[in-house]
Amino acid sequence: MTKFEIIVLIIGFGLLTLGSCSGYAIYRHAIKIPDKFGNEVQIASMWALFLIGLIFGLVLIWFALPK
């Protein structure tokens, strides 16, 4: 593996970790009883982080792994 592939792999794992943390936060929010209705922006941001982290993280990991 070249240095570029290693950097891409590390960035991919970082994005995947970010997406996983965001998914966990969405899950925790879903199981708790909502007492306020002011968190719509935060939930939308967490969904965006989850999707971006999951999709781009997996694509970068796939790109960096040896074939």
HELIX and SHEET records of a PDB file:
HELIX    1   1 LYS A    3  ILE A   31  1                                  29    
HELIX    2   2 GLU A   40  ALA A   64  1                                  25    
END                                                                             
